[in-house]
Amino acid sequence: MCEKLDLSTLPKRKLYTGEEIPPVGLGTFGSDKYGSEEISHAVCGAIRYGYRLIDCAAVYQNEEQIGNSLETVIQEGTVTRKELFITSKVWNDMHGPGKVLESCQKSLQDLRLTYIDLYFVHWPFPNYHAPGCSGDSRNPDSKPFSVDEFMATWRQCEELVDKGLVRYIGMSNMTIPKLEAVLPLCRIQPAALEMECHPGFQQPELFDYAVRHHILPVGYCPIGSPSRPERDRTESDVADTQMEEIVDIAKAHGVHPAVVCLKWAVQRGVVPIPFSVKLPQYQSNLSCAASDPLTPQEMECIRKADKDCRLIKGQVFLWPGASDWEDLWDINGTITR
Ligand SMILES: NC(=O)c1ccc[n+]([C@@H]2O[C@H](COP(=O)([O-])OP(=O)(O)OC[C@H]3O[C@@H](n4cnc5c(N)ncnc54)[C@H](OP(=O)(O)O)[C@@H]3O)[C@@H](O)[C@H]2O)c1
């Protein structure tokens, strides 16, 4: 009999409709390091332990294997489809007319589902780079953000909701200027915003903006993505699990620094989606939301430790003429074109 977490001990997060979702999900991007078999095996183990939210994406190239796992845990009676909350994302090369439906149908087929709970626009650009490419690679067809093009993609996402293929739609890798431009145009509002979020990169303004607009912040790289691909590493990057404040708090609670990052996220109101294929890791990543919370002083200490250090800079999406990766993130407060 495998170990199971008592789910009634976990806090819940609310979507704008009032529907409740789990406070922590499982990430499924293998960072070019973990293969789809290992990841899908972890998905089974994680659901058996108590995970209900699984963060998927077409570009992770493992939805078919994860589909096997979902089928297994449903057929064996561990969960019903309704108890699960499965996300997926349309990749950048599928933004064109009719393509979003095609992409969603492929994910549905691979995941063996009749609907996806939350479907994200993965990046707000149609700029494509091949999975596993180097950090220096550039696609000459890349373009800056366009409100019209983004909205054409969003309209296709709205139609997926109309067709009953997805229950909610979400945005990812957005900035406040981009959200300001597109939110008034949405017929169906984004339920969630997937954003990089960890102690060394807290994005307080974007977090507050999302919450004010009833958009649930979902935090990616919540542990600072220690296994991320080489292309997403620079010398000045901060390692969250080595930050002095995080290490000290971890000692005080007798847990790994990774767990402190997750407790902080949950208590702040972000839904972290940590990746792990290792059973003790993914079990503690969920169970840590249930007990031994950080004190208000510890929460404040981590808030003050923000290093504003973005790890996923997205430089492979830059368009010809852009100066550097900061252009992707509108750091001057207006949309950079
Ligand atoms: N929307 C987007 O554009 C976007 C971008 C990036 C990621 N994501 C999503 O976010 C998920 C999470 O991000 P991520 O995978 O980059 O980074 P992460 O969750 O911050 O880091 C994952 C790594 O942390 C380590 N770890 C996990 N739990 C641990 C524990 N309890 N104790 C010690 N170490 C632990 C593991 O390292 P070892 O491998 O060394 O064990 C694992 O590989 C992805 O899988 C993906 O689903 C979305």
The ligand as a Tripos MOL2 file, in Angstrom:
@<TRIPOS>MOLECULE
LIG
   48    52     1     0     0
SMALL
NO_CHARGES

@<TRIPOS>ATOM
      1 N1          5.2170   28.5670  -18.2520 N.am      1 LIG1
      2 C1          6.5050   28.4690  -18.4870 C.2       1 LIG1
      3 O1          7.0510   29.1170  -19.3990 O.2       1 LIG1
      4 C2          7.3470   27.5590  -17.6410 C.ar      1 LIG1
      5 C3          8.7390   27.7520  -17.6090 C.ar      1 LIG1
      6 C4          9.5030   26.8990  -16.7990 C.ar      1 LIG1
      7 C5          8.8860   25.9080  -16.0390 C.ar      1 LIG1
      8 N2          7.5170   25.7340  -16.0940 N.ar      1 LIG1
      9 C6          6.8350   24.6920  -15.2740 C.3       1 LIG1
     10 O2          7.2820   24.8020  -13.9290 O.3       1 LIG1
     11 C7          7.7630   23.5410  -13.4620 C.3       1 LIG1
     12 C8          8.8040   23.7270  -12.3830 C.3       1 LIG1
     13 O3          9.9320   24.4630  -12.8410 O.3       1 LIG1
     14 P1         11.3710   23.7920  -12.9660 P.3       1 LIG1
     15 O4         11.1970   22.3480  -13.1730 O.co2     1 LIG1
     16 O5         12.1320   24.5570  -13.9660 O.co2     1 LIG1
     17 O6         12.0740   24.1510  -11.5790 O.3       1 LIG1
     18 P2         11.8580   23.8550  -10.0300 P.3       1 LIG1
     19 O7         10.5800   23.1530   -9.7800 O.co2     1 LIG1
     20 O8         12.1270   25.1420   -9.3560 O.co2     1 LIG1
     21 O9         13.0940   22.9000   -9.7360 O.3       1 LIG1
     22 C9         13.0340   21.5260   -9.9640 C.3       1 LIG1
     23 C10        14.2840   20.8330   -9.3830 C.3       1 LIG1
     24 O10        14.3900   21.1480   -7.9880 O.3       1 LIG1
     25 C11        14.9240   20.0420   -7.2920 C.3       1 LIG1
     26 N3         13.9780   19.6600   -6.2170 N.ar      1 LIG1
     27 C12        12.6310   19.4820   -6.3300 C.ar      1 LIG1
     28 N4         12.0970   19.1720   -5.1420 N.ar      1 LIG1
     29 C13        13.1140   19.1340   -4.2480 C.ar      1 LIG1
     30 C14        13.2000   18.8500   -2.8790 C.ar      1 LIG1
     31 N5         12.1250   18.5740   -2.1340 N.pl3     1 LIG1
     32 N6         14.4270   18.8760   -2.2910 N.ar      1 LIG1
     33 C15        15.5460   19.1700   -3.0130 C.ar      1 LIG1
     34 N7         15.5310   19.4670   -4.3270 N.ar      1 LIG1
     35 C16        14.3170   19.4420   -4.9430 C.ar      1 LIG1
     36 C17        15.0960   18.8990   -8.2780 C.3       1 LIG1
     37 O11        16.4730   18.8920   -8.6110 O.3       1 LIG1
     38 P3         17.2260   17.5180   -8.9920 P.3       1 LIG1
     39 O12        16.8130   17.2550  -10.3870 O.co2     1 LIG1
     40 O13        18.6600   17.8730   -8.8700 O.co2     1 LIG1
     41 O14        16.7540   16.4850   -8.0140 O.co2     1 LIG1
     42 C18        14.2440   19.3270   -9.4670 C.3       1 LIG1
     43 O15        14.7300   18.8780  -10.7010 O.3       1 LIG1
     44 C19         8.2470   22.8620  -14.7590 C.3       1 LIG1
     45 O16         8.4360   21.4710  -14.5900 O.3       1 LIG1
     46 C20         7.1380   23.2460  -15.6980 C.3       1 LIG1
     47 O17         5.9990   22.4140  -15.4940 O.3       1 LIG1
     48 C21         6.7560   26.5740  -16.8600 C.ar      1 LIG1
@<TRIPOS>BOND
     1     1     2 1
     2     2     3 2
     3     2     4 1
     4     4     5 ar
     5     4    48 ar
     6     5     6 ar
     7     6     7 ar
     8     7     8 ar
     9     8     9 1
    10     8    48 ar
    11     9    10 1
    12     9    46 1
    13    10    11 1
    14    11    12 1
    15    11    44 1
    16    12    13 1
    17    13    14 1
    18    14    15 2
    19    14    16 1
    20    14    17 1
    21    17    18 1
    22    18    19 2
    23    18    20 1
    24    18    21 1
    25    21    22 1
    26    22    23 1
    27    23    24 1
    28    23    42 1
    29    24    25 1
    30    25    26 1
    31    25    36 1
    32    26    27 ar
    33    26    35 ar
    34    27    28 ar
    35    28    29 ar
    36    29    30 ar
    37    29    35 ar
    38    30    31 1
    39    30    32 ar
    40    32    33 ar
    41    33    34 ar
    42    34    35 ar
    43    36    37 1
    44    36    42 1
    45    37    38 1
    46    38    39 2
    47    38    40 1
    48    38    41 1
    49    42    43 1
    50    44    45 1
    51    44    46 1
    52    46    47 1
@<TRIPOS>SUBSTRUCTURE
     1 LIG1         1 GROUP 0 **** ****
